[in-house]
Amino acid sequence: MPAIEVKNISKSFGSNRAVDGVSFDVQPGEVFALLGPNGAGKTTIIRTILDIFHPDAGQISVLGSKMNEEKKNLIGYLPEERGLYQEITLERCLTFLASLKGMQPEIIKNRLNDYLEKFELSAYRKKKVKELSKGMQQKAQLITTLIHEPRIILADEPFSALDPVNTELLKHMLLELRDQGKAVVLSTHQMSQVEELCDRIVLVDRGQVVLYGSLEEIRDHYTGNAVLVRPQGPLPQLAGVTTTSPQNGNFRLELAPGVTPQAILQQLVAQDVTLEQFEIAVPTLDEIFIKVVTSGGESE
């Protein structure tokens, strides 16, 4: 049973069609990326899943049926904009927000102590939230998202304002949640994090799905006929190479139709070229994102 199932939903605000026939599902035990350029409709989709907005058409199923108040306590939502009370202490703020999820005071106390220690915030528990740095407030928001041990986590730009150490900590936590069978939905513009963490993605542009599937499937679809080569010496002339261009210390060789990477490697070996690197040129998710969005959502 999918943790989230979105079926052909649409949502308009006046004459603006923010979401137009979007469908996808999120499975338990996976990190799923909801991607798109600014204004693509991602936040609207998240808010319809959370039942903040009602779709004009289509259906959304959460944990097997329609959203209700009980299920809302099984979801951890990290909004892009922080929602912490600035004028009270960190401890009081987090305790109050945890209580809204129906947690008992003793459980809140024990879990909060653990999370404050894990995120190195224990020394700041009596500080007012407004006195904390942006990075500290982001960690506090993460605690609010996770403290009630939700079955579904919706995280909108979770790495915002985090330093490299805390970024790594959060990545490990998200993977642990996945391994525990939780469904994690990640919305971010940091494609390197998506490539490292996510099992599947949906890319939305102008309110419509333009890419959907596993990272491996999508990369395979957009991988052209090219190789990256790093020889120790000069690169010789090679039959079947149409263009050669430098790329990050390597040479990118575009191959003619019908020419295989193996044929290029055989030529290099036959000419006694010592190679430090030879690999098929696989596009990054950043490159695929830009290509699809700038082409108006038309995949090849």
C-alpha positions as CSV (number, residue, x, y, z in Angstrom):
1,M,0.0,0.0,0.0
2,P,1.4,3.4,-1.0
3,A,2.0,5.8,1.9
4,I,0.8,8.6,-0.5
5,E,-1.1,8.2,-3.7
6,V,-1.9,11.2,-5.8
7,K,-4.3,10.6,-8.7
8,N,-4.7,13.2,-11.5
9,I,-5.1,16.2,-9.2
10,S,-5.7,19.7,-10.4
11,K,-5.9,23.0,-8.5
12,S,-6.5,26.5,-9.7
13,F,-6.4,29.9,-7.9
14,G,-8.6,32.2,-10.0
15,S,-7.3,32.0,-13.6
16,N,-4.0,30.4,-12.5
17,R,-3.8,26.7,-12.9
18,A,-1.2,25.8,-10.3
19,V,-1.5,22.0,-10.6
20,D,-2.7,20.3,-13.7
21,G,-3.4,16.5,-13.8
22,V,-0.6,15.4,-11.5
23,S,-0.2,11.8,-10.5
24,F,2.4,9.9,-8.5
25,D,2.8,7.7,-5.5
26,V,5.2,7.4,-2.6
27,Q,6.0,4.1,-1.0
28,P,6.9,3.2,2.6
29,G,10.7,2.8,3.0
30,E,11.8,5.2,0.3
31,V,13.1,8.7,-0.1
32,F,11.0,10.4,-2.8
33,A,11.9,13.7,-4.4
34,L,9.3,16.3,-5.4
35,L,11.2,18.6,-7.7
36,G,10.5,21.6,-9.9
37,P,11.5,25.2,-10.6
38,N,10.1,28.1,-8.6
39,G,6.4,28.4,-9.2
40,A,6.0,24.9,-10.6
41,G,3.3,23.9,-8.2
42,K,5.3,21.9,-5.6
43,T,4.0,23.7,-2.5
44,T,0.5,23.5,-3.8
45,I,0.9,19.7,-4.2
46,I,2.3,19.4,-0.7
47,R,-0.6,21.5,0.8
48,T,-3.2,19.3,-1.0
49,I,-1.6,16.2,0.5
50,L,-1.8,17.8,3.9
51,D,-5.5,18.7,3.3
52,I,-4.7,22.4,3.6
53,F,-6.0,22.9,0.1
54,H,-8.7,20.7,-1.5
55,P,-8.0,19.8,-5.2
56,D,-10.5,20.9,-7.8
57,A,-10.3,17.4,-9.4
58,G,-8.6,14.1,-8.7
59,Q,-8.0,12.2,-5.5
60,I,-5.3,11.9,-2.8
61,S,-4.9,8.9,-0.5
62,V,-2.8,8.9,2.6
63,L,-2.0,5.6,4.3
64,G,-4.7,3.9,2.3
65,S,-7.6,6.3,2.5
66,K,-8.6,10.0,2.6
67,M,-6.8,12.3,5.0
68,N,-8.3,12.8,8.5
69,E,-7.4,14.5,11.8
70,E,-5.9,11.2,13.2
71,K,-3.6,10.8,10.2
72,K,-2.3,14.3,10.5
73,N,-0.6,13.2,13.7
74,L,1.2,10.5,11.6
75,I,2.8,13.1,9.4
76,G,5.9,15.3,10.0
77,Y,5.9,18.4,7.9
78,L,8.9,20.7,7.6
79,P,7.8,23.9,5.7
80,E,10.4,26.0,3.8
81,E,9.4,29.0,6.0
82,R,10.0,28.5,9.7
83,G,7.0,28.3,12.0
84,L,8.6,28.7,15.4
85,Y,7.4,31.0,18.1
86,Q,10.2,33.6,18.4
87,E,9.5,35.2,21.8
88,I,9.6,32.0,24.0
89,T,12.4,29.7,24.9
90,L,13.5,26.9,22.6
91,E,12.5,24.2,25.1
92,R,9.0,25.7,25.7
93,C,8.4,26.2,21.9
94,L,9.4,22.6,21.0
95,T,7.4,21.2,24.0
96,F,4.3,23.1,23.0
97,L,4.5,22.1,19.3
98,A,5.1,18.4,20.2
99,S,2.0,18.5,22.5
100,L,-0.1,19.5,19.5
101,K,0.7,16.1,18.0
102,G,-1.0,14.4,21.0
103,M,2.3,13.4,22.8
104,Q,2.3,12.9,26.6
105,P,4.5,15.3,28.6
106,E,7.0,12.6,29.8
107,I,7.5,11.2,26.3
108,I,8.0,14.8,25.0
109,K,10.6,15.4,27.7
110,N,12.6,12.2,27.0
111,R,12.6,12.6,23.2
112,L,13.3,16.3,23.3
113,N,16.4,15.7,25.5
114,D,17.6,13.2,23.0
115,Y,17.0,15.4,20.0
116,L,18.6,18.5,21.6
117,E,21.7,16.5,22.3
118,K,21.8,15.0,18.9
119,F,21.5,18.4,17.2
120,E,23.9,20.1,19.7
121,L,21.2,22.4,21.0
122,S,21.1,21.4,24.7
123,A,23.0,24.5,25.8
124,Y,20.5,26.7,24.1
125,R,17.3,25.3,25.5
126,K,16.6,28.3,27.7
127,K,17.4,30.8,25.0
128,K,14.6,32.6,23.2
129,V,14.1,31.2,19.7
130,K,14.7,34.6,18.1
131,E,18.2,34.6,19.7
132,L,19.2,31.5,17.8
133,S,21.0,31.5,14.4
134,K,19.2,30.5,11.2
135,G,20.9,27.1,11.3
136,M,19.9,26.5,14.9
137,Q,16.3,27.4,14.1
138,Q,16.3,25.0,11.2
139,K,17.5,22.2,13.5
140,A,14.8,23.2,15.9
141,Q,12.2,23.0,13.1
142,L,13.6,19.5,12.2
143,I,13.0,18.4,15.8
144,T,9.4,19.5,15.6
145,T,9.0,17.6,12.4
146,L,10.4,14.3,13.8
147,I,9.8,14.2,17.5
148,H,6.4,12.5,17.3
149,E,7.9,9.6,15.1
150,P,5.7,10.2,12.1
151,R,5.1,7.5,9.4
152,I,5.4,10.1,6.6
153,I,7.9,13.0,6.5
154,L,7.3,15.9,4.1
155,A,10.5,18.1,4.1
156,D,10.6,21.3,2.1
157,E,14.2,22.5,1.7
158,P,15.4,20.7,4.8
159,F,19.1,21.5,4.3
160,S,18.5,25.3,4.2
161,A,21.0,27.1,6.5
162,L,22.6,23.9,7.8
163,D,26.4,23.7,7.9
164,P,28.2,20.7,6.3
165,V,28.3,18.8,9.6
166,N,24.6,19.1,10.3
167,T,23.8,18.4,6.6
168,E,25.5,15.1,7.0
169,L,23.7,14.4,10.2
170,L,20.3,15.1,8.6
171,K,21.1,12.9,5.6
172,H,22.0,10.0,7.9
173,M,18.7,10.6,9.8
174,L,16.6,10.6,6.6
175,L,18.2,7.3,5.5
176,E,17.6,5.8,8.9
177,L,13.9,6.8,8.7
178,R,13.7,5.2,5.2
179,D,15.3,2.0,6.6
180,Q,12.7,2.0,9.3
181,G,10.0,1.9,6.7
182,K,9.0,5.5,6.8
183,A,8.0,7.4,3.7
184,V,10.2,10.5,3.2
185,V,9.2,13.2,0.6
186,L,12.0,15.6,-0.1
187,S,11.5,18.9,-1.9
188,T,14.8,20.7,-2.6
189,H,16.7,22.6,-5.3
190,Q,20.0,20.8,-4.2
191,M,20.2,18.2,-6.9
192,S,23.3,16.7,-5.4
193,Q,21.3,15.8,-2.2
194,V,18.6,14.2,-4.4
195,E,21.2,12.1,-6.3
196,E,22.6,10.9,-3.0
197,L,19.4,10.2,-1.0
198,C,16.4,9.6,-3.3
199,D,15.1,6.4,-4.8
200,R,12.6,8.0,-7.2
201,I,11.6,11.4,-8.3
202,V,8.8,13.4,-9.8
203,L,9.7,16.6,-11.7
204,V,6.8,19.1,-12.0
205,D,7.0,22.1,-14.4
206,R,4.1,24.6,-15.0
207,G,1.9,22.4,-12.8
208,Q,2.4,19.2,-14.9
209,V,4.6,16.1,-14.4
210,V,7.5,16.1,-16.9
211,L,9.6,13.4,-15.3
212,Y,8.7,10.5,-13.1
213,G,10.6,7.3,-12.1
214,S,13.7,6.0,-10.6
215,L,17.0,7.9,-10.8
216,E,18.5,5.0,-12.8
217,E,15.7,5.0,-15.3
218,I,15.8,8.7,-15.8
219,R,19.6,8.8,-16.2
220,D,19.5,5.9,-18.7
221,H,16.9,7.8,-20.7
222,Y,19.0,11.0,-20.9
223,T,22.4,9.3,-21.3
224,G,23.8,10.1,-24.8
225,N,26.5,8.4,-26.7
226,A,29.6,9.9,-25.1
227,V,32.5,8.9,-22.8
228,L,34.8,10.7,-20.4
229,V,38.5,10.0,-20.8
230,R,41.5,11.1,-18.8
231,P,44.8,9.9,-20.4
232,Q,48.2,10.4,-18.7
233,G,49.6,11.9,-22.0
234,P,48.2,13.4,-25.1
235,L,44.9,12.1,-26.5
236,P,45.4,10.6,-29.9
237,Q,43.0,10.8,-32.9
238,L,40.3,8.2,-32.6
239,A,38.0,6.9,-35.3
240,G,34.3,7.4,-34.5
241,V,34.7,10.5,-32.3
242,T,32.7,13.5,-33.6
243,T,33.8,16.1,-31.1
244,T,36.2,16.4,-28.2
245,S,35.9,18.9,-25.4
246,P,37.5,19.4,-22.0
247,Q,35.2,18.7,-19.0
248,N,36.4,18.9,-15.3
249,G,39.9,17.7,-16.1
250,N,38.7,15.0,-18.5
251,F,38.0,14.9,-22.2
252,R,34.4,14.4,-23.2
253,L,34.2,12.4,-26.5
254,E,31.0,12.5,-28.4
255,L,30.6,9.3,-30.4
256,A,29.1,8.9,-33.9
257,P,25.9,6.9,-34.2
258,G,26.7,3.2,-33.9
259,V,30.1,3.7,-32.3
260,T,30.3,2.0,-28.9
261,P,32.4,3.0,-25.8
262,Q,34.1,-0.4,-26.0
263,A,35.3,0.4,-29.6
264,I,36.9,3.6,-28.3
265,L,38.5,1.8,-25.4
266,Q,39.9,-0.8,-27.7
267,Q,41.5,1.9,-29.9
268,L,43.1,3.5,-26.8
269,V,44.5,0.2,-25.6
270,A,45.8,-0.6,-29.0
271,Q,47.7,2.7,-29.1
272,D,49.2,2.0,-25.6
273,V,47.4,5.0,-24.0
274,T,47.6,4.9,-20.2
275,L,44.2,5.9,-18.8
276,E,43.5,7.4,-15.4
277,Q,39.8,7.4,-16.1
278,F,37.4,6.0,-18.7
279,E,33.6,6.0,-18.2
280,I,30.4,6.5,-20.0
281,A,29.3,10.1,-19.6
282,V,26.1,10.0,-17.5
283,P,24.3,13.4,-17.1
284,T,23.9,14.8,-13.6
285,L,20.4,15.4,-12.3
286,D,21.2,19.2,-12.5
287,E,21.8,18.8,-16.2
288,I,18.6,16.7,-16.8
289,F,16.6,19.2,-14.7
290,I,17.8,22.2,-16.8
291,K,17.4,20.3,-20.1
292,V,13.8,19.3,-19.4
293,V,12.7,22.6,-17.9
294,T,14.2,24.8,-20.6
295,S,12.8,22.6,-23.3
296,G,9.3,23.4,-22.0
297,G,8.8,20.0,-20.3
298,E,9.2,17.9,-23.5
299,S,11.3,14.8,-22.7
300,E,13.2,13.1,-25.4
